[in-house]
Amino acid sequence: MTSTNTKTSTTTYAIDAAHSQVGFAVKHMMFSTVRGNFRSFEGTIVVDHDNPANSRVDVTIDTSTVTTGDVKRDEHLRSADFFDAENTPEITFVSTGIKDVKGDEFTLVGDLTIKGITKPVELEAEFNGAATDPFGNARIGFSAETEVEREDWGLTWNAALETGGVLVSKKIKLVLDVSAIKQA
């Protein structure tokens, strides 16, 4: 009886936060859009070259680094009304699978944890390419986005408007642009 080698070939990449962005967009007063991002995050991408659907992603985001360009709003987002950065300092995403691969586009499925609440999410993602940077680092790039209901993660603060509607929409668009460096 002969055995076959079923070992897969994988490559691990570290997310380069200096050349990546983890951002969001939310409707304010139901008609304008406020955008923000997190300045500190880290993660890894493990690419399975033989079976890309088995590739995985693991990301940790520091909630205290949320920024929208407005100091008072940022302080409010860090408070217990929203991210409660003092008691829940991290948001995490751990992939559970990849599906619907069509060329460079795919759906990244995983568990998003905010304020200790874990819910499944699906991100529409795209592989943007690979190259060697001027310093000899092998890099890959991805973009991804999804829309989530913030109240599913306990982010329920809001204020009613006199004209009807609410100050902050329930739907949040998450937008990621990632550059990652191959690890030895």
N, C-alpha and C positions, 0 to 999 in steps of 0.2 A: 504494500500500500504506500503510495507516495503522498506527501503532504505538500500543500501549496502555501506560499507565504502570503498572508492576508494583511500584513502590516501596511498601514496607509502612510502617505507622506504628508506631513503637516509643517506649517511654518507659523511661528508666533511673532506677532507685531505688537509693539507698545504704542498706544495712542499718544501723539505729540500734541499736547494741549496748547503749545505756543502757535501751532498752525492748524488748529481745529476750533470748532465752536459748537457748544450745546446751547441752543436758544429756544425761545418760545414767543408766541404772539397771542394776544388776547384782546377782545373787544372791550373798550372802555366807554361807558355811557351808551352802549349799543350801536355807536356809529363811528368811533375812531379806534385805531389799533395801536396798542402799546406793545413794544417789543423789548425783550430782555434776554439775558444770557447768564451763564455761570462762569466765573473766571477760573475756578479751580476744579479739575476733574482728572481722573486717570482711568486707564482700562487697557484691556488686551483684546486682540482679535487673533483667533487661531484659525488659519485657513487650511482646510483639508483639500489638498489638490486632487486626490483621487475621487472624492465624493464631496463636492462643494456644499451639498445640503447638510453635511455633518459639521461644517464650520461653526464656530461659536464666538460670542462676544460677551465681555464682562466689563461693566463700567460703574464707577463710583463717583458721585458728584457731591461737592461740598456745598451744602445749602446756605452757609453763611456768606458765600461769594456771589449771591444773586445780585444782578445790577440791571437797572432799567434807565439809568441816566438821571434819576431823581432820588436824592438822598432820603427824603421822607417816605416815599413809596417803597424804596428798598428796605428801609427799617421795618415798615409794615409787613412786607413780604417775609422778612426773617422772624417776625413775631409769631406767637401762638395762633393768631388769626389765619395764618397761611402755613409756612414751612416749619415753624417752631424750631428754628435752627439750634437753639440752646439744648433742647431735649432730643431732637432727631436731626443730627448734624449731617446725615447723608441720604441721598437718593441713590438707589441702585437699579441697574438693569442687568439681567442675566438672560441670555438667549436660551431658548428651548428648541429652536429649530429654524430651518429655512425652507420656504416653499415657493411654488410658482416661479421658478427660475426661468427667465426668458432672456437669453443673451446676458447682458450686463445688469438687467433689472431682476429684482426678487423681492419677496416679502420676508422680513426678519421677524420672527415670533419670539416673544420672551416675557419675562415677569418683571414688571416695574414696581418698585417699592418706594412709597413716599409716606412719611409720617408713620412708619411701621405697618402700613397696609399694602399688601401685594396683590396686584391684579394683572391678568394677561393683557398684552398689547401686541399689535401688529404694525410694523413700520414698513412703508413702501420705500425700498432702498435701491441704490444704483452704485455699481462699481465704476469709479471714475478713471481708473487707470493705475499703472505702476511705472516707476522710474527710479533711477539712481540720482540722488541730489548731488550738488557740487562737492559735498564732503564725503562722498562714497557710501552714504546710507541708502539701502534699498527701501523704497517707500511705496505704500499703496494709499489710495484715496477712495472714500465712500461718501455718499450723501443719503440722508433718510429723513422721512417725515411721517407724522401721524397726527390725528386729532383725538383728544381724550376729553372725558367729562371730569373736571377737577373735583367735583363733589364725591366721586367714587373713591378718592384718596383722602377724604376728610377735609378738603380745602373748601369749606362751606361759607366763609365770611362773605357778606354782600351788603348792599344798601339799596333800598328801593328809591326810585327816582320819582319826582312829582309828576313828570310827564308820562309815567308808566315805564315798565322795564326795570332793569337793575344796573348798578354801577359797573359790575364785572361780569362778563359772560361766563356761562358754565363751561363752554367749550374752549379748550386751549389747543393751539397748534404747536407741536414740538418739531423743531427743525435742527438737524445735525449735519455738520460738514466735518469730516474726519480725515486727517492725515496720520498715518501710522508707520513706524520705523521697524524694520525687521530686526529681531533679536538673535543674538548668537546662540 
